[in-house]
Amino acid sequence: MPTTAFFSISTKEEATILILLPVVYHNKILDNILRKTGSLRQNPRM
């Protein structure tokens, strides 16, 4: 993570946003991986 993110924390709202953003982004990546693996299981040729 960039060091500037730590300096920009001034309120609890900003802290929660900085914490939740990577979690949501990581969940989207996991969803994409699960969808790709699921489609690969259904269509092995692809």
Secondary structure per residue as TSV (DSSP state, phi and psi in degrees):
chain	resnum	aa	ss	phi	psi
A	1	M	-	360.0	146.0
A	2	P	-	-68.7	145.4
A	3	T	H	-69.3	-22.7
A	4	T	H	-65.2	-26.0
A	5	A	H	-65.2	-34.6
A	6	F	H	-72.2	-33.3
A	7	F	H	-76.1	-23.6
A	8	S	T	-80.9	-6.9
A	9	I	-	-74.5	115.6
A	10	S	-	-127.3	-26.7
A	11	T	S	-128.4	165.8
A	12	K	H	-65.7	-32.7
A	13	E	H	-62.6	-44.2
A	14	E	H	-65.1	-37.7
A	15	A	H	-64.4	-43.5
A	16	T	H	-66.3	-36.5
A	17	I	H	-64.0	-44.9
A	18	L	H	-64.6	-29.7
A	19	I	H	-80.5	-38.6
A	20	L	H	-77.1	-31.4
A	21	L	H	-58.2	-50.6
A	22	P	H	-63.3	-31.8
A	23	V	H	-67.0	-46.1
A	24	V	H	-64.2	-41.8
A	25	Y	H	-63.1	-40.7
A	26	H	H	-66.4	-38.1
A	27	N	H	-64.8	-37.4
A	28	K	H	-64.8	-40.0
A	29	I	H	-64.0	-42.7
A	30	L	H	-63.8	-39.5
A	31	D	H	-63.3	-42.5
A	32	N	H	-63.7	-40.9
A	33	I	H	-65.4	-43.3
A	34	L	H	-64.7	-38.4
A	35	R	H	-67.4	-40.2
A	36	K	H	-66.6	-43.6
A	37	T	H	-67.4	-36.2
A	38	G	H	-65.7	-41.6
A	39	S	H	-68.5	-33.2
A	40	L	H	-67.8	-35.9
A	41	R	H	-69.3	-36.7
A	42	Q	H	-76.6	-38.5
A	43	N	-	-122.7	87.1
A	44	P	T	-64.4	-26.5
A	45	R	T	-67.2	-31.2
A	46	M	-	-82.0	360.0
